[in-house]
Amino acid sequence: EGFGLVYLEAMRHGLPCVGSVHDAARDVIADDVTGCLVDQGDRAQLTATLVRLLQDDEACRRMGEAGLIRATEQFSYAAFRKRFVHLLTSKLEVCDRLSRSWPLAEVQTASHDN
């Protein structure tokens, strides 16, 4: 998948994530905070990471809690809506400024005169 919804699903369940540095996981997982990022071609690194997480309940709990917070604060619908509204508002402000500095009526009149 292109984005990494599986990581968000794990985070919403309070689980740490292990993902690749070569795909969308790096946009979702905060390395050593909400999970671990590994080189997908490095079997030794992947193995060591999995063993570490399986043996360290406290690290898993801490990463799981951080993941739940990150999923809620960064990837929830409310967070998306807030960023999207901000984006639209900023684009509308730019369009409004442009329209005041370059009146459309003058452009339309000039094009009809030709």
N, C-alpha and C positions, 0 to 999 in steps of 0.2 A: 504494500500500500504506500502511497506517496507521502502521507503525513505522519503516521505513527499513532493512530487511534488506540492500538493495543496497549501502548505505554500509558495513555491517559486512563484507559480502563483499569489497568493495574494500580495506578496512582489513586484513583477514586476508591479503590478497595484497601488503600493503605499499604501497598506492597512496593518494595524497591524494584527498580527496573534495570535490566542489563540490555544494552543496545550497541549498535555499531557507530563508530565515528564517521562512517562513510555514507550515511543516509539520513533520513529525517529524524532519527533518534536524537541526534545532537541538538535539534531545535526544541525538543521536548524534555529530555533528561538533562538535569543539571548534574554534571559529573561529580561524584562523591558527595552529593547533597541529596538528590532524589533517586539515585541509582549510580550505575557505573557504565562508562562508555569504553568500549574495547575495539581494537582493530580486528575486523572480522576474519582476517587471514592469520591472526596470531592465536593458534590453539592454546599455547601455554598461558597466554594472558587471559583468555576466556576461562580456561580451567581454573587458574589461580583466583580469578574474580568470583567464580561460582562457589568454589570451596570456601573462600573468605566469607562470603555472604551466608552460606549454609552453616558456618561455625560461629558466626557473630550475631547472635539474636539482637543485641543492643543496636548494632549498626543497621540491621534490617528494620528495627522499630523506628529509629531516628529517620532513616531515609523514607520509610513509609509515611510517617507523619509529615515530613517535608514535602513529599510528593502529593499528598492530599491537599495541602495548602497551596502548592504550586498549581495543581489542576484546577482548583477553585478560583484562585486569584488571576491566573493567566489564560486559562482555556475554557472557562465556563461560558455559557451563553451571555450572562450579564457582562463579563469582561469583553467578549467579542462585540456586544452591542455598544458598549462605551467607546471602544476604539473605532468602531465603524461610524458612529455618530460624529465623533471628533474628526475623522477623515472627511466625511461629507460636509461638515460645517466649515472646515478649513478650505475645501475646494470651492464651496459656495462663496466664501469671503473673497477668494482670489477672483472668481468669475465676476462678482459684484464690483470689485475694484477695477478690473479690466473693462467692464461695460461702462463705468463712469469715465474712464480715461479715453475710451474709444467708442463714442456713441454709435450704436447700431443703425440708427436712423440715417446718419450721415453716410455710412457705408452703403446702405441700401439705396439711397438717393443717387449717390455717385455711380453705382452699378447700373441703375436704370437709365441714366443719362447717356450711357455709351451705346 
